[in-house]
């Protein structure tokens, strides 16, 4: 945004996409229904080097942290000890998994990628057990190959969270309800994952995750907000309609509003504890250009 422009007015003008037609429906359906292929290609190319560990989760989602970390969220924590417990077999599910979860706090990370969220959480909280799923089997395998994955407190599996049993894209994928016992999870994290899913499927995803949570369990959310720099930068040929776009690599990018997020979670039986924008303007003082970063963060019970 040029110096002196009204931020909100300029952003809304850019988001109106005046004179632009959405991507043809045939291609929209391809992007929306074959996301696994695009994400597999992404992780095969980027491997484990693209995303950074999400250490900020210690401060943003304090509910996941023990007292000693809450006192000093930025303190150093050691890498996971792979000798502490026996590694878990990939096929663990149902009653056997429930036995391993007994007496622990459990977090289910949806869209775990290569573990940049779940592994830092397990490092910071030795009492936490991590379940992790991702649409991309390539990402899941990269996570499983990390040394820390063998700590005995993490189970990762490929799953299309938007689909149930009998609807998964491959025989390797498992529906979350087939792996995670109903009402067995204390926390669900959705970190930049709903943005990669067709918004028409968001409520069924939220409903599926609610079934995993214990009574009083929390869904913790962080994702791109409407008007974020990433949205403003999309050129013609990437707009699918509304606040949904497709990146050059074929992956989806949906941008959230707090209003819609509240409606979606409340419609599936959640109470809204927190749902707000987190904003940060990046200013290029040489050019006078302001670049807005916008995220939405929420906590739902």
N, C-alpha and C positions, 0 to 999 in steps of 0.2 A: 504494500500500500504506500502510495506516495505521501511524502510529508505534507501535513495539513488536511489530508482527506479525512472525512468522517469514517472511522473504522467500520462500524456496523453497516452503514449505507454502502460503502465500497465493497464489503464482503458479500452482502446480499445481491448486489449487482453482478458480481462474478458468479455467484451460485445460481442465478436465474438461467444461465446458459441460453440467453436469448438468441434465436435464429438457429439453434442447434437441434438436430434430431438425435434421439437415443440410438445406441447400437441396435442393429436389426434383431428381431426376436429370436431368430434361429441361432444367432451367435450368443445371445443372452442365455438361452437355455443350455448351450454347450458350456459356457463358463460356470453356470450355476449348478450343473449336474455332474461335471467331470473335474471338480476341484482337486481331487486326489492326484490326478495326472500332473497338473500344474505345480502342486506343492512337492510332489516327488521329484520333479525336475529341479525345482528350486533348491531342495536340500542336497540332491546329488551334486549340484554345482557348487553350493556355498559350504557344504558340510557343517562343521561346528563353529565356523569362524565368523558368522554374520552377526549374531545377536550377542549382546553383553549380558553377564549375570545381573539379575534384577535385585541388587542389594537394597534398593530403596523400599522393598516390600517390608523390611523390618520396621520402618517408621510409618509407612502408609497404612499397613494392616497389622497394627500392634496386637490384635486378638490372637495372632498366630505365634506370638513370641513369649518365651519364659521371662520371668522377672529380671534375671541378670542382664538380658539383652535390652529390655525396656529401659533399664537404668542408663545404658550406654549403647544405643542402637548402632552406632558406627564403629564399635570396637571390632578388632580382628577376631574371626572365628576360624578354627582349624578345618581343614578338609575332612571329609568323612572317613572314618576308620573302616576299611573293608574287612578287617579281621573281627569286628565286634559281633557280627551275627552272620548266620549262614545265608548266602544269596538265595533269592526266591526263584523257583521255576517259572518260566513265562506263562505256563498254562494254569497257574493258580487261580482259583475262583471259588465262589459259593462258600460252603461250610468250612473248607480248609483255609480260605482266605480270611473268613470271619474269625477263626481261631487265632490267626496271626495279628489281627487287628485288636483283639481283646485287650482292654486296659490301656490303650493308646489313644491319643488324639489323632484324628485322621483327616488329611486334606486330599481332595480330588482336584487335580489340576487338569482342566480341559484345554486342549490345544497346547500341549506341553512342549512342542517343538523338540529341541535337543537337550532340554533340562535346565535352561537358564533361569527358570523360576523355581521349580521343585527342589533342585539340589541345593541352592543357597538357603532355602527354607529349612531343609533337613539339617544343614550344617549348623544353623543358628538355634535349632530346637531339637535336642537329642531325644525328646519324648514324642516327636511327631513321626507319623507314618505317611508316606506319600504314594497315592495312586495317581497315575498320569496316563492320559490318552491323547492321541493325535490322529488326524485324518491320514497323515502320511506315514506309511510303513517305513520309508527311508529315514524319516526323522526319528521314529521310535527305535530303529536299529542303531542309529548313531548314538542315541541316549544310552541304550543297553551296552554299547561298547565302551562307554566312559568308565574309567577305573572306579569312580565313586559310586556308580550304579550298583556295584556288588556289595553295598553296605548292609543289605538285608532289610532295609526299611523303605524300599522303593519298588513298585511294580508298574511297569509301563506296557501298554498294549495299543495296537492300532484300532481305532473306532471312528465311525462317522456318527458324531453326536446328534446329528439331525435325523438319523434313521434308527429304527428299532430292530428287534430280532427278526431275522429272515429278510431284512432289507439292506444289509451291509454290502458294500461294493465288491469285496473279495472274500474268499474263504479264510483269509488271514485276519480279517477284521472281526471284532466281537462287539456286539451291542453292549453299551455300558450297563444295561440292566442284567445282562448275562454274566458279568464279571463282578460288579459291585453289589453286595447284598443291600436290599432295601433298608433305608433308615440306619445306615452304618457309618455315615460320614459326618464329621463335625463342621468342616469347611469345604466349600467349592470355590476355586479361583477361576475367573474368566478374564485372562489378561490378553487383550488384543486378539480375541478369538471370535466374538460375535461379528466383528467387522469383516471377517473372512467368510461369513455365511450369509446367504440370501435372507434379507430381513423378513420375508414371508415365512421363514422357518424359525424365527427367533423364539416365538412363544412355545413351540413344541420342544425346543432345546431346553428352555427354562423349566418347563414342566417335567422333563425327564430328569433334570438335575435335582429338582425339589424332592423327587421320590428317593433319591440317594441320601438326602440329609436326615439326620436325627431331628427330633422335635427341638426347636430352638437353634438349629444349625444355621450357619451364615453363608450366604453367597457374596463373594468379594469381587468387585468388577472394576476394571480400568480399560479404557479403549479410546479411540480417536473420537473427538467431538466435532460437531458440525461447524464449519468455518475454519478448520485447522489448515495450516499451510499446505499439507499434503493434498487436501481436497482442492484448494485454490490453484494448485499447480497442474492439475489434469488438463491436457490439451484436448482438442476436438477428437472424437473417435473413441473416447474412453467412458463416456457417460451412459449409464444404463437406465437412467430415470431416477427422480427423487434425489436422495443423497447416496446413491449406489454407483460405483465406478468399477472399471476393470483396469488393473495395472498392465504394463507392457508384457509381463510374464504370464498373463492369463489368470492371476489370482484376484479375488474380489476385494474391494475396499468400501465398506459401508461406514458412514459417519453418523454418530449417535447424537440425539438431543436428550436432555434430562427429562423432558416431558414424556417422550415416547418410552424411554427406559422405565420410568415410574409406571406407566400404563401397562407395559408388558409384564413386569414383575408382579404388580398388584393383581393382574388378571389371572395369574397362576398361583395365587394364594400367599404371596410374600408380603410382609410388612416392610416399608421403606424406612431404614434407619438413617441413611445418608444417600444423597444423590445430587451431585453438584459438578459444575465445571471447574477445571483447573486450567488456568490460562498463564501464558508467559509470552511476552512480546520480545522478539529478537530484532534489534535495531542495527542496521548498517549505517553507521554515522557518516561514512564517506559519501553514500548515495542518498541518505535520508529515507531509505526504504524500511518500513516496519513489516516484519514477518510474524504473523500470529501463530502460536502453537496452542492448540486447544485439546484438552482431554476431558473425558467424563469419568468420574470415580463414584462408585456406589457401594453401599453395604445393605444387604437385604436379609431379613429373617423370616 
